[in-house]
Amino acid sequence: MSTEAIASHIQYFADFAGSTPLLVLFFIFLFMAVESSFIPFPSEVVMIPAGFLVQRYPLPTGNHVLDLILVFLAGLAGSMAGAYVNYYLSSWIGRPFLHKYGKYFFLKEAALDRAEEIFRKYGDMATFVCRLLPAIRQLISIPAGLSHMNLIRFSCFTALGAGIWTAILTGIGYYFGHLASDMSYLDMVQKGKQLIHDHYIWILLGLVVFIAAYILIQKRIMKSDAKPEPESPEA
């Protein structure tokens, strides 16, 4: 399904916002869960309009800050739910099944191979970094499940990456709400994607700084733990 068609469907669901704001939060959770699973679905058509809706409608509390937080949390919860589906499903059915039958479930073998290659090369950190990269964003949780990555580490790195991405998209939508209240959802999505494309270098630089800080802190912790053994007293 094209971005245009998806955006038109999202606009249909958004029409419920005025009377049933809690339903909107449920749809945000649902669509982001789908986006984060193996089903191809762009998160831009969900979270950018979601941020915009906070400006247009009195979503649940009527307070823009609180509503923005609720929308963000709904999107993050959906992203985590979809990631857990990939993690547990791949851990259960295994690599041979995925490579043989994955093409029938939107999982191309070349994409699976690439995801596994990245995970083997960069390890646990890939589950964080790849949540901010197109095409591989949803698939990186599959090799994490295949390798039985520690669930706590998987949850932390996935939540961090998905949280940053969800916050960026929600913030863009909220920003557009200040510019024009009559902007169509398709225009909003297209302009939002272009805005991300034009400023993606700052996202990448942020990733580099975070990874460098993580490695530095990890090395310092490991160094402090490696205390020299006390010398045995001379006879």
C-alpha positions in Angstrom: 0.0 0.0 0.0 1.3 3.4 -1.0 2.1 6.2 1.5 -0.8 8.2 -0.1 -3.3 5.5 0.5 -2.1 4.9 4.1 -2.3 8.6 4.9 -5.9 8.8 3.6 -6.8 5.9 6.0 -5.0 7.6 8.9 -7.0 10.7 8.2 -10.2 8.7 8.4 -9.3 7.4 11.8 -8.2 10.8 13.0 -11.7 12.1 12.4 -12.7 10.2 15.6 -10.3 12.4 17.6 -12.8 15.1 18.5 -15.3 12.7 20.2 -13.2 9.7 21.2 -9.7 10.8 22.0 -8.9 7.5 23.9 -9.7 5.6 20.7 -7.1 7.7 18.9 -4.5 6.6 21.5 -5.5 3.0 20.9 -5.1 3.4 17.1 -1.7 5.0 17.6 -0.6 2.0 19.7 -2.0 -0.4 17.2 -0.5 1.1 14.1 2.9 1.6 15.7 2.8 -2.1 16.8 2.1 -3.1 13.2 4.9 -0.7 12.0 7.4 -2.2 14.5 6.6 -5.8 13.5 7.5 -7.5 10.3 4.6 -5.9 8.4 5.8 -3.0 6.2 4.1 0.2 7.5 5.7 3.6 7.7 5.8 5.2 11.2 5.8 8.7 9.6 2.1 8.3 8.7 1.2 7.6 12.3 3.3 9.7 14.6 3.5 12.9 12.6 -0.3 13.2 12.4 -0.5 12.1 16.0 1.6 15.1 17.1 -0.5 17.3 14.8 -3.7 16.1 16.4 -2.6 17.4 19.8 -2.8 20.9 18.3 -6.1 20.3 16.5 -8.2 18.4 19.1 -8.6 18.3 22.9 -6.9 14.9 23.3 -7.6 13.2 26.5 -6.6 15.9 29.0 -6.9 19.1 27.0 -3.4 20.0 28.2 -1.0 20.1 25.2 2.1 18.9 27.2 0.3 16.0 28.9 -1.5 15.0 25.6 1.9 15.1 23.8 3.3 12.8 26.5 0.4 10.4 26.2 0.6 10.3 22.4 4.4 9.7 22.7 3.9 6.9 25.2 1.2 5.2 23.1 3.5 5.3 20.1 6.5 3.9 22.1 4.3 1.2 23.7 3.2 0.1 20.2 6.8 0.1 19.0 7.8 -2.1 21.9 4.9 -4.5 21.3 5.8 -4.9 17.7 9.5 -5.5 18.5 8.6 -8.1 21.1 6.5 -9.9 18.4 9.5 -10.1 16.2 11.8 -11.1 19.0 9.7 -13.9 20.4 8.4 -15.2 17.0 11.9 -15.4 15.5 13.3 -17.0 18.7 10.5 -19.6 18.5 10.4 -20.5 14.8 14.1 -20.2 14.1 16.3 -19.2 11.2 15.5 -22.0 8.7 11.8 -21.3 8.8 12.2 -17.6 8.4 14.6 -18.0 5.4 12.3 -20.5 3.8 8.9 -19.0 4.4 9.6 -15.4 5.4 8.9 -14.2 1.8 5.3 -15.0 2.3 5.2 -12.7 5.4 6.9 -9.6 3.9 10.3 -10.8 5.0 12.7 -11.0 2.0 15.7 -13.3 2.5 18.1 -10.5 1.4 16.7 -8.2 4.1 17.0 -10.9 6.7 20.6 -11.6 5.8 21.4 -7.9 6.0 19.8 -7.6 9.4 21.7 -10.6 10.7 25.0 -9.3 9.2 24.5 -5.9 11.0 23.6 -7.6 14.3 26.7 -9.9 14.1 29.0 -7.0 13.3 27.7 -4.4 15.9 26.1 -6.7 18.5 23.5 -5.5 21.0 24.1 -1.8 20.1 22.6 -2.5 16.7 19.2 -2.9 18.3 19.4 0.8 19.3 21.1 2.3 16.3 19.0 0.5 13.7 15.7 1.8 15.3 16.7 5.2 13.8 17.6 3.9 10.3 15.1 3.3 7.5 14.4 -0.1 6.0 16.2 -2.0 8.8 14.3 -0.4 11.7 11.7 -3.1 12.1 13.9 -6.1 11.1 16.8 -5.7 13.6 14.7 -7.3 16.4 14.6 -10.6 14.4 18.3 -11.4 14.6 18.1 -10.3 18.3 15.5 -13.0 18.8 17.4 -15.6 16.8 20.5 -15.1 18.9 18.4 -15.0 22.2 19.8 -11.6 23.1 19.3 -10.8 26.8 15.7 -9.6 27.1 16.5 -6.7 29.5 19.2 -5.4 27.2 17.0 -5.8 24.2 14.2 -3.9 25.9 16.4 -1.1 27.0 18.2 -0.5 23.6 15.0 -1.0 21.6 13.1 1.4 23.9 15.8 4.0 23.7 16.0 3.9 19.9 12.2 3.7 19.3 11.7 6.4 21.9 14.0 8.8 20.1 12.4 8.1 16.7 8.9 8.4 18.1 9.7 11.7 19.8 11.2 13.1 16.6 8.1 12.3 14.5 5.7 13.5 17.2 7.6 16.7 17.6 7.5 17.3 13.8 3.7 16.9 13.8 3.3 19.2 16.8 5.5 21.8 15.1 3.4 21.6 11.9 0.3 22.2 14.1 1.8 25.6 14.9 2.3 26.4 11.2 -1.0 25.6 9.7 -4.1 23.9 11.2 -5.6 23.2 7.7 -2.6 21.2 6.4 -3.7 17.9 4.9 -2.4 14.6 6.4 -0.6 13.7 3.1 1.1 17.1 2.9 2.1 16.7 6.6 3.6 13.3 6.1 5.5 14.3 2.9 6.8 17.5 4.4 7.7 15.7 7.6 9.7 13.0 5.7 11.5 15.8 3.8 12.3 17.6 7.0 13.8 14.4 8.4 15.8 13.8 5.2 17.2 17.3 5.2 18.3 17.1 8.8 19.2 13.4 9.1 22.9 14.3 9.5 22.1 15.6 13.0 20.4 12.3 14.0 23.5 10.4 12.8 25.8 12.8 14.7 23.7 12.3 17.8 24.1 8.5 17.4 27.9 8.8 17.1 28.1 10.9 20.2 25.9 8.5 22.2 27.8 5.4 21.0 31.1 7.0 21.8 29.9 8.0 25.3 28.5 4.5 25.9 31.8 2.8 24.9 33.8 5.3 27.0 31.6 4.7 30.1 31.7 0.9 29.5 35.5 0.9 29.3 35.8 2.9 32.5 33.5 0.6 34.3 35.4 -2.5 33.1 38.7 -0.8 34.0 37.5 0.0 37.6 36.3 -3.6 38.0 39.6 -5.1 37.0 41.4 -4.4 40.2 44.9 -5.9 40.6 45.2 -8.9 42.8 47.0 -8.2 46.1 50.6 -9.5 46.2 51.1 -12.5 48.3 53.4 -11.9 51.3 56.9 -13.1 50.9 57.9 -16.1 52.9 
